[in-house]
Amino acid sequence: MKKSVLQVLLCLILLLDGAAGVCATFDERLWEKYAQIELPKEGSNGSLAALPLDSYRLGDLTASTPFADFRVVTDRKEEVPWQIVSKRPETRQELIAFQMRNLSTTENGDTWAEFLVDENGTAVNALQIISPDTNYIRPVEVLGSRDGKAWQTLRKDGVIFELDKGEKLKNDRLSIPKTTFPHLAIRIANGGKEALKITEVRLFRQRNSAGQTYRIRGTIEKQAFDDSRKENSVVMRMDKAFPVDRLEIVTNDRNFQRFVTVETKNNKGVWAAVGGGTIYNFDTPDLHSSQLSIELPEISAAEYRLVFRNHDSPPLTISSVSGIGYRRVLVFKTYPDRKLFLFWGNPSAKNPQYDLAKAINAESVDKLPVAGLGPVRENPSFAGDEARLPFSERYQFLLYGAVILAIAALLFMQYRVFRRIHVDDAKTKS
């Protein structure tokens, strides 16, 4: 009897604490927004369609992981598998075999190197010059020839460099117009300095697929200066809280180098780092090069804070900051005999795992029929933020009451055990 009572109480506690996790079906009360998906006319049961995702239609995305709160649901409240495809550019490169015919120093101190491509007619459009030297800037001219005697300039304004001014910067790759010259050469202008040492040169054939991007503008709201840390910060608010893949900084300053930390607010409202990188702009007789964007992991935030590490240099004057994102497409299964809806707006939702994941790539998504998104509506069934809390947090008093009853039952049974022992001892003595 006692064992049965204990089992019942234990099951009751576990049921109350885990009831929310038992029901894994779609619960529309937890989602704030929805819109009907306008399906393409073509397509059969279970075929795929593509829905372009537009920041100005979807509005702010509040999920901690972008798109984790997306749910494609039928009019029967059945979840439909989906996949997000990002139209980011892709670079494929092939290493080209060649023989180095000449590596020498010219009369005026330039470094000269010649290469003979192994297979005649092979196209080349990029090269890499590897050197063990540090802290250098060198202009590079790339040339091509049919016979190795009469040379034609392919690129005259190339520059390779490695700089270490607190943060290391390096560029040892050059792009050139696509060429099939069997003979290639580089001339590195040392400018009266010691000749640059070369340990290896690599030739490539690169194929770049064009990506598709969108821009979300930011408004600078606050700037702060911390002289003790030799830093300054800029807080900006985005027009939309929509996923971005990099931040682009606009400044009129020249000849600078800064490491920038990118921060967003965490769940507790505290700024926390989510990425960072070095920006620079050099405009000198030897070097004309700039990099003013910072790559980020896929993230969606209404506000960003950029912290600039200045060392002993004066702070930069920042004109504006924008977020650049690669266009996304929602790929999903279609069912012509059912209506489909897209639900979103649930910050606590976890990223679903479907068998469709990674089945479609950016190249094949353009071949799919395109769906549209109807008017965005507020979900009338939305039960508020409290409904998203775990069962144990929504019904704390009920859970506490069950625990108190369980403790009381245990104490009562313990009391009965002690009382029976006392009675048995009394009978034994008598």
C-alpha positions as CSV (number, residue, x, y, z in Angstrom):
1,M,0.0,0.0,0.0
2,K,2.7,2.4,1.0
3,K,4.7,1.6,-2.1
4,S,1.7,2.3,-4.3
5,V,1.0,5.6,-2.7
6,L,4.6,6.7,-3.2
7,Q,4.5,5.7,-6.9
8,V,1.3,7.6,-7.5
9,L,2.8,10.8,-5.9
10,L,6.0,10.5,-7.8
11,C,4.2,10.1,-11.1
12,L,2.0,13.1,-10.3
13,I,5.0,15.3,-9.7
14,L,6.8,14.1,-12.9
15,L,3.6,14.7,-14.8
16,L,3.1,18.2,-13.6
17,D,6.7,19.1,-14.3
18,G,7.0,17.6,-17.7
19,A,3.5,18.0,-19.1
20,A,4.6,20.8,-21.5
21,G,7.3,18.6,-23.0
22,V,5.0,15.7,-23.7
23,C,2.8,17.6,-26.2
24,A,5.1,18.2,-29.2
25,T,2.3,19.0,-31.7
26,F,2.0,22.6,-33.1
27,D,0.4,24.9,-30.6
28,E,-0.6,28.1,-32.5
29,R,-1.2,30.0,-29.2
30,L,2.6,30.5,-28.8
31,W,3.1,32.3,-32.2
32,E,2.4,36.0,-32.6
33,K,2.1,36.4,-36.4
34,Y,1.0,34.4,-39.4
35,A,0.3,34.7,-43.1
36,Q,-1.2,32.4,-45.7
37,I,1.2,31.0,-48.3
38,E,0.1,31.6,-51.9
39,L,1.0,28.4,-53.6
40,P,2.1,28.1,-57.2
41,K,-0.4,26.5,-59.6
42,E,2.0,23.9,-60.8
43,G,3.2,21.1,-58.4
44,S,2.0,17.8,-57.1
45,N,1.5,16.4,-53.7
46,G,4.8,16.6,-51.8
47,S,6.7,18.6,-54.5
48,L,8.8,21.6,-53.5
49,A,8.2,25.3,-53.8
50,A,10.3,28.4,-52.9
51,L,9.2,31.4,-50.9
52,P,11.5,34.5,-51.0
53,L,11.9,36.0,-47.5
54,D,11.4,39.8,-47.4
55,S,12.4,41.8,-44.4
56,Y,9.7,44.4,-45.1
57,R,7.0,41.8,-45.2
58,L,8.1,39.7,-42.2
59,G,9.1,42.6,-40.0
60,D,11.3,42.1,-37.0
61,L,12.5,38.6,-36.3
62,T,12.8,38.0,-32.5
63,A,14.0,34.4,-32.3
64,S,17.4,34.0,-30.6
65,T,18.4,31.9,-33.7
66,P,17.2,33.5,-36.9
67,F,14.3,31.6,-38.5
68,A,14.2,29.0,-35.6
69,D,10.6,30.1,-34.9
70,F,9.4,29.6,-38.5
71,R,6.6,26.9,-38.8
72,V,4.9,26.0,-42.0
73,V,1.5,24.6,-41.0
74,T,-1.5,23.2,-42.9
75,D,-5.1,24.1,-42.2
76,R,-5.2,20.9,-40.2
77,K,-2.5,22.1,-37.9
78,E,0.1,19.7,-39.3
79,E,3.7,20.9,-39.6
80,V,5.3,20.8,-43.0
81,P,9.1,20.3,-43.5
82,W,11.0,23.3,-44.7
83,Q,14.6,24.5,-45.3
84,I,16.2,27.9,-45.5
85,V,18.5,28.4,-48.4
86,S,20.9,31.4,-48.4
87,K,21.9,32.9,-51.7
88,R,25.5,33.7,-50.6
89,P,28.3,33.8,-53.3
90,E,30.3,30.6,-53.6
91,T,33.9,30.4,-54.8
92,R,35.3,27.2,-56.2
93,Q,38.9,27.1,-57.1
94,E,41.2,24.7,-58.8
95,L,45.0,24.6,-58.3
96,I,46.8,24.8,-61.6
97,A,50.0,22.9,-62.1
98,F,53.0,24.7,-63.5
99,Q,56.8,24.9,-63.5
100,M,58.8,27.8,-62.2
101,R,61.3,28.7,-64.9
102,N,63.0,31.8,-63.4
103,L,63.2,33.4,-59.9
104,S,65.7,36.2,-59.9
105,T,66.4,39.9,-59.1
106,T,66.5,42.4,-61.9
107,E,69.1,45.1,-62.4
108,N,67.0,47.7,-60.6
109,G,66.3,45.4,-57.6
110,D,62.8,44.1,-58.6
111,T,61.9,40.4,-57.9
112,W,61.1,38.6,-61.2
113,A,59.6,35.1,-61.5
114,E,58.4,33.2,-64.6
115,F,56.0,30.2,-64.7
116,L,55.1,27.7,-67.5
117,V,51.6,26.2,-67.2
118,D,51.8,22.4,-67.6
119,E,48.7,22.0,-69.8
120,N,48.4,24.4,-72.7
121,G,45.2,26.3,-72.9
122,T,44.5,26.1,-69.1
123,A,42.7,29.3,-67.9
124,V,44.1,31.1,-64.8
125,N,42.5,34.1,-63.1
126,A,44.2,34.3,-59.6
127,L,47.5,33.7,-57.9
128,Q,49.0,33.6,-54.5
129,I,52.5,34.8,-53.5
130,I,53.8,33.2,-50.3
131,S,56.7,34.8,-48.4
132,P,58.3,34.3,-45.0
133,D,58.9,38.0,-44.7
134,T,56.9,40.2,-42.4
135,N,55.9,43.9,-42.3
136,Y,56.2,44.6,-46.0
137,I,54.2,46.3,-48.8
138,R,55.1,45.5,-52.4
139,P,53.5,46.5,-55.7
140,V,53.1,43.6,-58.1
141,E,52.7,43.5,-61.9
142,V,51.4,40.3,-63.5
143,L,52.3,39.6,-67.1
144,G,51.5,36.9,-69.8
145,S,53.2,35.7,-72.9
146,R,52.8,33.1,-75.7
147,D,56.5,32.4,-76.1
148,G,58.1,33.6,-72.9
149,K,59.8,36.5,-74.7
150,A,57.2,39.1,-75.6
151,W,55.3,40.0,-72.4
152,Q,51.9,41.6,-72.1
153,T,50.7,43.2,-68.8
154,L,47.7,41.5,-67.3
155,R,47.5,43.6,-64.1
156,K,49.7,46.5,-63.2
157,D,48.2,47.7,-59.9
158,G,48.5,44.6,-57.7
159,V,49.7,44.9,-54.1
160,I,50.7,42.3,-51.6
161,F,51.4,43.2,-48.0
162,E,51.7,41.9,-44.4
163,L,51.4,44.5,-41.6
164,D,51.5,44.1,-37.9
165,K,50.3,47.2,-36.0
166,G,48.6,45.6,-33.1
167,E,46.4,43.5,-35.4
168,K,48.0,41.5,-38.2
169,L,46.9,42.3,-41.7
170,K,47.9,40.2,-44.7
171,N,47.0,40.0,-48.4
172,D,49.0,37.6,-50.6
173,R,46.5,36.9,-53.3
174,L,45.8,38.7,-56.5
175,S,43.0,38.4,-59.0
176,I,43.8,38.8,-62.7
177,P,41.7,38.9,-65.9
178,K,41.1,35.3,-67.1
179,T,44.0,34.3,-69.3
180,T,45.2,31.2,-71.2
181,F,48.8,32.4,-71.7
182,P,51.1,29.4,-71.2
183,H,53.8,31.7,-69.8
184,L,53.0,33.9,-66.8
185,A,55.3,36.2,-64.8
186,I,55.3,38.5,-61.8
187,R,57.4,41.6,-61.2
188,I,57.6,42.7,-57.5
189,A,58.8,46.3,-57.1
190,N,61.0,46.3,-54.0
191,G,61.6,50.1,-54.1
192,G,65.2,50.0,-53.0
193,K,64.4,47.7,-50.1
194,E,65.7,44.2,-49.6
195,A,64.2,41.8,-52.2
196,L,61.1,40.0,-51.0
197,K,61.8,36.4,-50.3
198,I,59.4,34.0,-52.1
199,T,58.9,30.4,-50.9
200,E,56.0,29.4,-53.1
201,V,53.7,30.7,-55.8
202,R,50.3,29.2,-56.5
203,L,48.1,29.6,-59.6
204,F,44.3,29.2,-59.5
205,R,41.3,29.0,-61.7
206,Q,38.4,30.4,-59.7
207,R,34.7,30.2,-60.4
208,N,32.6,32.7,-58.5
209,S,28.8,32.5,-58.3
210,A,27.1,35.8,-57.8
211,G,25.3,36.1,-54.5
212,Q,22.1,38.2,-53.9
213,T,22.1,40.7,-51.0
214,Y,19.9,43.2,-49.2
215,R,20.8,46.2,-47.1
216,I,19.3,47.1,-43.7
217,R,20.3,50.7,-42.7
218,G,21.3,51.6,-39.2
219,T,20.9,54.8,-37.3
220,I,23.7,55.9,-34.9
221,E,22.0,56.6,-31.6
222,K,24.9,56.9,-29.1
223,Q,28.7,57.3,-29.1
224,A,30.9,56.9,-26.1
225,F,34.6,57.4,-25.4
226,D,36.8,55.4,-22.9
227,D,40.2,57.1,-22.6
228,S,41.4,54.7,-20.0
229,R,40.8,51.7,-22.3
230,K,41.8,53.6,-25.4
231,E,38.4,52.7,-27.0
232,N,35.3,54.3,-28.3
233,S,32.0,52.8,-29.1
234,V,29.0,53.4,-31.4
235,V,25.5,52.1,-30.7
236,M,23.2,51.9,-33.8
237,R,19.6,50.9,-34.2
238,M,18.7,48.9,-37.3
239,D,15.6,49.8,-39.4
240,K,14.6,46.1,-39.1
241,A,15.7,43.3,-36.8
242,F,16.4,40.9,-39.6
243,P,19.4,38.6,-40.2
244,V,22.6,40.2,-41.5
245,D,25.9,38.5,-42.4
246,R,28.2,41.5,-42.2
247,L,28.3,45.2,-41.2
248,E,29.6,47.9,-43.5
249,I,31.2,51.0,-41.9
250,V,31.4,54.4,-43.7
251,T,34.0,56.9,-42.7
252,N,35.9,59.6,-44.4
253,D,39.1,58.9,-42.5
254,R,42.1,57.6,-44.4
255,N,45.3,55.7,-43.5
256,F,44.1,53.8,-40.4
257,Q,43.7,50.4,-39.0
258,R,41.3,49.4,-36.2
259,F,40.1,46.2,-34.6
260,V,36.3,46.3,-34.0
261,T,34.3,44.2,-31.7
262,V,30.6,43.8,-32.5
263,E,28.2,43.3,-29.6
264,T,24.5,42.7,-29.1
265,K,22.4,42.5,-26.0
266,N,21.9,39.1,-24.5
267,N,18.7,37.8,-22.7
268,K,19.7,39.8,-19.6
269,G,20.1,43.1,-21.5
270,V,23.9,43.0,-21.2
271,W,26.1,43.8,-24.2
272,A,28.0,40.6,-25.3
273,A,30.4,40.1,-28.2
274,V,29.1,38.2,-31.2
275,G,31.9,38.9,-33.7
276,G,34.8,41.2,-34.7
277,G,37.4,42.0,-37.3
278,T,39.9,44.5,-38.5
279,I,39.0,47.4,-40.7
280,Y,41.5,49.5,-42.5
281,N,42.0,52.1,-45.3
282,F,45.5,52.8,-46.7
283,D,46.0,55.5,-49.3
284,T,49.8,56.0,-49.7
285,P,52.1,56.1,-52.7
286,D,52.8,52.4,-52.2
287,L,49.4,51.1,-51.1
288,H,45.8,51.8,-52.1
289,S,43.7,49.3,-50.2
290,S,40.7,49.3,-47.9
291,Q,38.5,46.8,-45.9
292,L,35.5,48.4,-44.1
293,S,33.2,45.5,-43.5
294,I,33.1,43.0,-40.6
295,E,31.8,39.4,-41.2
296,L,29.3,38.1,-38.7
297,P,27.6,34.8,-37.9
298,E,24.0,34.7,-39.0
299,I,22.4,37.0,-36.4
300,S,19.3,39.2,-36.0
301,A,19.3,42.1,-33.6
302,A,17.6,45.5,-33.3
303,E,20.7,47.1,-31.9
304,Y,24.5,46.7,-32.3
305,R,27.3,48.2,-30.5
306,L,30.7,48.6,-32.2
307,V,33.7,48.9,-30.0
308,F,36.8,50.4,-31.7
309,R,40.3,49.6,-30.3
310,N,42.2,52.8,-30.9
311,H,45.5,52.3,-29.0
312,D,47.0,55.8,-29.1
313,S,45.3,57.0,-32.3
314,P,42.4,59.4,-32.3
315,P,38.9,57.9,-32.7
316,L,37.5,57.5,-36.2
317,T,34.6,59.6,-37.3
318,I,31.9,57.2,-38.3
319,S,29.3,58.5,-40.8
320,S,27.0,55.5,-41.0
321,V,26.8,51.7,-40.5
322,S,24.6,49.3,-42.5
323,G,23.9,45.6,-42.3
324,I,24.3,43.4,-45.4
325,G,22.5,40.1,-45.6
326,Y,22.3,37.4,-48.2
327,R,18.8,36.8,-49.5
328,R,17.1,33.8,-48.0
329,V,14.5,31.5,-49.6
330,L,12.1,29.2,-47.7
331,V,11.9,25.8,-49.4
332,F,8.9,23.6,-48.3
333,K,6.7,20.8,-49.4
334,T,3.4,21.6,-51.1
335,Y,0.0,19.9,-50.7
336,P,-2.5,21.2,-53.3
337,D,-5.5,19.9,-51.4
338,R,-4.6,21.9,-48.3
339,K,-3.9,25.5,-47.3
340,L,-0.5,26.3,-45.9
341,F,0.3,29.0,-43.4
342,L,3.6,30.5,-42.2
343,F,3.8,31.2,-38.4
344,W,6.5,33.2,-36.7
345,G,7.1,35.4,-33.7
346,N,8.1,33.0,-30.9
347,P,11.5,33.9,-29.3
348,S,11.6,30.7,-27.2
349,A,11.1,28.3,-30.2
350,K,13.9,25.8,-31.0
351,N,15.2,25.2,-34.4
352,P,13.2,22.2,-35.9
353,Q,14.9,19.2,-37.4
354,Y,13.3,18.0,-40.7
355,D,14.4,15.4,-43.2
356,L,14.4,18.1,-45.8
357,A,17.4,19.9,-44.2
358,K,20.3,20.6,-46.7
359,A,18.5,18.7,-49.5
360,I,18.4,21.9,-51.7
361,N,21.4,24.1,-52.6
362,A,21.4,27.8,-53.8
363,E,21.9,26.8,-57.4
364,S,18.9,24.5,-57.6
365,V,16.5,26.7,-55.7
366,D,16.1,29.0,-58.7
367,K,14.5,26.1,-60.6
368,L,11.6,25.6,-58.1
369,P,8.2,27.2,-58.6
370,V,7.9,30.4,-56.6
371,A,5.3,30.9,-53.8
372,G,4.0,34.2,-52.4
373,L,3.1,35.4,-48.9
374,G,-0.3,36.8,-48.2
375,P,-1.1,39.7,-45.8
376,V,0.7,39.4,-42.5
377,R,-1.8,39.1,-39.6
378,E,-1.6,39.2,-35.8
379,N,-2.5,35.8,-34.5
380,P,-5.8,36.1,-32.6
381,S,-5.1,32.8,-30.8
382,F,-1.8,34.1,-29.3
383,A,-1.9,33.5,-25.6
384,G,0.8,35.9,-24.6
385,D,4.4,35.5,-23.3
386,E,3.2,33.7,-20.2
387,A,1.9,30.7,-22.3
388,R,5.5,30.1,-23.5
389,L,6.8,29.5,-20.0
390,P,7.3,25.8,-18.9
391,F,4.4,24.2,-17.2
392,S,6.2,24.2,-13.9
393,E,6.6,28.0,-14.0
394,R,3.1,28.7,-15.1
395,Y,1.6,26.6,-12.4
396,Q,4.1,26.9,-9.6
397,F,1.6,26.9,-6.8
398,L,0.0,23.7,-8.1
399,L,3.4,22.0,-8.3
400,Y,4.4,23.3,-4.8
401,G,1.1,22.0,-3.5
402,A,1.7,18.5,-5.0
403,V,5.2,18.5,-3.4
404,I,3.8,19.6,0.0
405,L,1.2,16.8,-0.2
406,A,3.9,14.3,-1.1
407,I,6.0,15.4,1.9
408,A,2.9,15.3,4.2
409,A,2.1,11.8,3.0
410,L,5.6,10.6,3.6
411,L,5.6,12.1,7.1
412,F,2.3,10.5,7.8
413,M,3.5,7.1,6.7
414,Q,6.7,7.5,8.7
415,Y,4.6,8.4,11.7
416,R,2.6,5.2,11.3
417,V,5.8,3.1,11.0
418,F,7.2,4.6,14.2
419,R,3.8,4.1,16.0
420,R,3.6,0.5,15.0
421,I,7.2,-0.1,16.2
422,H,6.3,1.5,19.5
423,V,3.2,-0.7,19.9
424,D,5.1,-3.9,19.0
425,D,7.8,-3.0,21.6
426,A,5.1,-2.5,24.3
427,K,3.5,-5.9,23.5
428,T,6.9,-7.6,23.7
429,K,7.7,-6.1,27.1
430,S,4.2,-7.1,28.5
